[in-house]
Amino acid sequence: MTRIAVCEPAFSRHPQLKEELLARYPDATFNEDGRTLAGQGLIAFLRGHDRAITGTQVMNDAVFAALPELKVVSKWGVGLNTVDLAAMARHRVRLGWTAGVNRLSVAELTLSFMIALLRHLPAASRGVRTGNWRRWIGRHLSGRTVGLIGCGQIGKEVVRLLAPFGCRILAHDIRDYAEFYAAHGVEPVGLEDLLRRAEVVSLHIPQTPSTRGLIDARLLGLMRSDAVLVNTARGGIVDEAALKSALSCGHLAAAAFDVFAVEPPEDRELLDLPNFVATPHIGGSAMEAILAMGRAAIDGLEDNAVPDPADFDF
């Protein structure tokens, strides 16, 4: 008998996804009380199950070593920063994962951040609520130079959404997307060139050892003083202390982050800056994306493979 454990509370409490999973696996176990599962608690929850649906839970070598019965992990969402793929491969645990399943949801949030920052919407709204009827002068997104750091599944969706705005789009990625770039008029550039030229910079890369802390004080210092920075990718890619300094001194016009190195974020000085917008990791939280991620995770319980980290396109 196949035993399924659903670690992710958002899936466990979603009536439609729960019903669809139970139709296939009537004995599935759910994390319905919303427990934060980690370490020994996660191991205890998974024990006796041969397949699991996980989201933000950290699946590392210790977990795989303690659970020889676990044969398949199917991922809720696309982020793999919580999964040790190398350890997974060593233990011959199979991964169910669907690229880009929430790409439209994240891309639309990205676009909304770009417009909000360029038109000073957060500051304008805050001003009205406090009695300050100031008519902020902003800028169009149309015709701006937009730089995308990462042009995988979500980056490509942002390019498609930007098409009606007539933006000049620069992209930097370690992968070669020459055919896509040519079809959509995207200019591939080096990272430093992108940061120097772009008026809007948006991050669409995974958090890995090579990207952790990538956008540091030096690279932020290359950006235009009228530029805005958007991060709907992963926390920890941008040095948040350096970002706070750049925003405070006026070197960077504004920033909007949906993700943070520590969640919830703890730096009140950064969060209170008038030119900084923060949201609670809601990139994939559209209703349509939640259903798509859940159904992909259900499918991944059967459609899976031992992972090779080189195969993944974000």
C-alpha positions in Angstrom: 0.0 0.0 0.0 1.3 3.5 -0.9 1.5 5.8 2.1 1.4 9.5 1.4 2.4 12.3 3.8 1.5 15.9 3.1 3.8 18.2 5.0 2.7 21.5 3.6 -0.1 23.1 5.7 -1.4 25.2 2.7 -2.1 22.0 0.8 -3.4 20.1 3.8 -6.0 22.8 4.5 -7.1 23.3 0.9 -10.4 21.4 0.5 -10.3 20.9 -3.3 -6.6 19.7 -3.3 -7.3 17.5 -0.3 -10.3 15.9 -2.0 -8.3 15.3 -5.3 -5.4 13.7 -3.4 -7.7 11.4 -1.3 -9.5 10.3 -4.5 -6.1 8.7 -5.5 -4.7 7.9 -2.1 -7.4 7.4 0.5 -5.0 6.8 3.3 -3.0 10.1 2.9 -1.8 11.8 6.1 -2.2 15.6 6.3 -0.5 18.3 8.4 -3.9 19.9 9.1 -3.0 21.7 12.3 -0.3 23.7 10.5 2.7 22.5 12.4 6.1 23.8 11.4 7.9 20.5 10.5 11.6 20.5 10.8 14.4 18.1 12.0 13.2 15.3 14.2 9.6 16.6 14.1 9.7 16.3 10.3 11.2 12.9 10.5 8.5 11.7 12.9 5.8 13.0 10.7 7.2 11.3 7.6 8.1 8.0 9.3 6.2 5.0 7.8 5.4 6.9 4.5 7.0 6.0 1.2 6.0 9.3 -0.6 5.6 12.9 0.5 4.5 16.3 -0.6 6.7 19.0 0.8 6.9 22.8 0.5 9.1 24.9 2.7 10.2 21.9 4.8 14.0 21.3 4.7 14.8 18.0 3.2 18.4 17.3 3.8 20.8 14.4 4.2 19.8 13.8 7.9 16.2 13.5 6.9 16.8 11.1 4.0 19.2 9.0 6.1 16.6 8.6 8.9 13.8 7.6 6.4 15.0 4.7 4.2 11.4 3.9 3.5 10.9 7.4 1.8 11.2 6.8 -2.0 9.5 9.9 -3.5 9.3 13.6 -2.6 6.9 15.7 -4.7 7.4 19.4 -4.4 4.7 22.0 -3.7 5.9 25.0 -5.7 9.0 25.4 -7.7 11.6 26.5 -5.1 14.2 23.8 -4.5 16.4 25.8 -2.0 14.9 23.7 0.8 15.8 20.4 -0.9 19.4 19.0 -0.9 19.3 17.5 -4.4 22.8 15.9 -4.0 21.7 14.1 -0.8 18.5 13.1 -2.5 20.4 11.6 -5.4 22.8 9.7 -3.0 19.8 8.2 -1.2 18.1 7.4 -4.5 15.0 9.3 -3.5 13.0 10.4 -6.5 11.8 14.0 -7.0 8.4 15.1 -8.4 8.8 18.7 -9.6 7.2 20.8 -12.3 9.0 23.8 -13.7 7.3 27.1 -13.9 4.0 26.0 -12.4 3.5 29.3 -10.6 5.3 31.5 -13.1 2.4 33.7 -14.1 1.5 34.4 -10.5 5.0 35.5 -9.7 5.4 37.4 -13.0 2.2 39.4 -12.4 3.4 40.4 -8.9 6.7 41.4 -10.4 5.0 43.7 -12.9 2.8 45.2 -10.2 5.9 46.0 -8.2 7.5 47.7 -11.1 4.6 50.0 -11.7 4.0 50.7 -8.0 7.6 51.8 -7.5 7.8 53.9 -10.6 4.6 55.7 -9.7 5.4 56.0 -5.9 2.1 54.2 -5.1 3.0 53.0 -1.6 4.2 56.5 -0.5 1.3 58.2 -2.2 -1.2 55.9 -0.5 0.4 56.3 2.9 0.4 60.1 2.4 -3.4 60.2 1.8 -4.1 58.1 4.8 -2.1 60.6 7.0 -3.6 63.7 5.5 -0.8 64.6 3.1 -2.4 65.3 -0.3 0.8 65.4 -2.3 0.6 64.7 -6.0 3.6 62.4 -6.6 5.3 62.7 -10.0 6.2 59.2 -11.2 7.5 57.6 -14.4 5.9 55.3 -17.0 7.0 51.7 -17.1 6.5 52.0 -20.9 9.8 52.7 -22.7 12.0 52.0 -19.6 15.1 49.8 -19.8 14.3 46.7 -17.7 17.1 44.3 -16.6 16.2 40.7 -15.7 18.8 38.8 -13.6 17.7 35.3 -14.6 15.6 34.5 -17.6 14.3 31.0 -16.9 10.6 30.1 -16.5 9.5 33.3 -14.6 11.9 35.6 -16.3 10.5 34.6 -19.7 7.0 35.2 -18.4 8.0 38.7 -17.3 9.4 39.3 -20.8 6.0 38.3 -22.3 4.0 40.5 -19.9 6.3 43.5 -20.7 5.7 43.2 -24.5 2.9 45.8 -24.6 5.0 48.3 -22.7 7.7 48.7 -25.3 10.5 48.3 -22.8 14.1 47.7 -23.8 14.9 44.4 -22.0 18.3 43.3 -20.9 18.9 39.8 -19.5 21.7 38.1 -17.6 21.7 34.4 -17.1 24.2 31.6 -16.8 22.2 29.6 -19.4 22.0 30.5 -23.1 18.5 31.4 -24.2 19.6 32.8 -27.6 16.5 31.6 -29.5 14.1 33.2 -26.9 16.1 36.4 -26.8 16.0 36.7 -30.6 12.3 36.0 -30.7 11.5 38.6 -28.0 14.1 41.3 -28.7 16.0 40.7 -25.4 19.6 41.8 -25.2 21.9 39.4 -23.3 24.4 41.3 -21.2 26.9 40.8 -18.4 25.7 41.4 -14.8 27.6 44.6 -14.2 26.5 46.0 -17.6 22.9 45.3 -16.7 23.1 46.9 -13.4 24.7 50.1 -14.8 22.1 50.5 -17.6 18.8 49.3 -16.3 16.2 51.6 -14.8 14.3 48.6 -13.4 16.1 45.6 -12.2 14.2 42.4 -11.3 15.6 39.2 -9.9 14.6 35.7 -11.1 17.3 33.3 -10.0 17.3 30.5 -7.4 19.2 30.8 -4.1 22.3 28.7 -4.4 25.8 28.9 -2.8 26.8 30.9 -5.9 23.9 33.4 -5.7 23.7 33.8 -1.9 24.7 37.5 -1.2 25.3 38.0 -4.9 23.9 41.6 -5.0 26.2 43.1 -2.5 27.2 46.7 -1.7 29.6 46.8 -4.6 27.0 45.7 -7.2 24.3 47.9 -5.7 26.8 50.8 -6.1 26.8 50.2 -9.9 23.1 50.9 -10.2 21.6 54.2 -11.4 20.4 56.5 -8.6 16.9 56.5 -10.3 16.7 52.7 -10.6 14.3 50.5 -8.8 15.0 46.9 -7.6 12.5 44.1 -7.5 13.0 40.7 -5.8 10.3 38.1 -6.1 12.9 35.3 -6.4 14.5 34.2 -3.1 15.7 35.9 0.0 19.4 36.1 0.7 20.4 36.9 -2.9 20.6 40.6 -2.0 22.6 41.9 1.0 19.7 43.5 2.9 22.0 45.7 5.0 23.6 47.1 1.9 20.2 47.6 0.3 19.0 49.6 3.4 22.0 51.8 3.1 21.5 52.4 -0.7 17.8 53.3 -0.2 18.5 55.5 2.9 21.2 57.6 1.2 19.3 58.0 -2.1 21.7 56.0 -4.2 18.8 53.7 -5.1 15.3 55.2 -5.8 13.2 52.3 -4.4 12.9 48.6 -4.0 10.2 46.0 -3.5 10.8 42.6 -2.0 8.5 39.6 -1.6 11.3 37.4 -0.1 13.8 37.9 2.6 16.9 36.1 4.1 14.9 35.6 7.3 11.1 35.3 7.1 9.4 37.1 8.6 12.0 39.9 8.2 13.4 41.4 11.3 15.1 44.7 10.2 12.5 47.3 11.1 14.6 50.1 9.8 14.5 48.6 6.3 10.8 47.8 6.5 10.0 51.4 7.6 11.8 53.1 4.8 9.3 55.1 2.7 10.9 53.8 -0.6 10.8 50.2 0.3 7.8 47.8 -0.3 7.6 44.5 1.5 5.1 41.6 1.0 5.0 38.3 2.9 6.2 35.8 0.2 3.0 35.9 -1.8 4.5 35.5 -5.3 2.8 32.1 -5.8 -0.3 32.9 -3.7 -2.8 33.5 -6.4 -5.7 31.1 -6.2 -5.0 29.8 -9.7 -1.3 29.2 -8.8 -2.2 27.3 -5.6 -4.4 24.9 -7.5 -1.7 24.5 -10.2 1.0 23.8 -7.7 -1.1 21.4 -5.7 -2.1 19.4 -8.8 1.5 19.3 -10.0 2.5 18.0 -6.6 -0.1 15.2 -6.8 1.1 14.3 -10.3 4.6 14.3 -9.1 3.9 11.4 -6.7 3.8 9.2 -9.8 5.8 11.3 -12.4 9.3 11.6 -10.8 13.0 10.8 -11.2 16.2 10.8 -9.1 17.3 14.4 -9.5 20.3 15.8 -11.3 20.8 19.4 -10.2 22.1 20.4 -13.7 18.6 19.6 -15.2 16.7 22.3 -13.4 15.5 25.4 -15.2 14.1 28.2 -12.9 
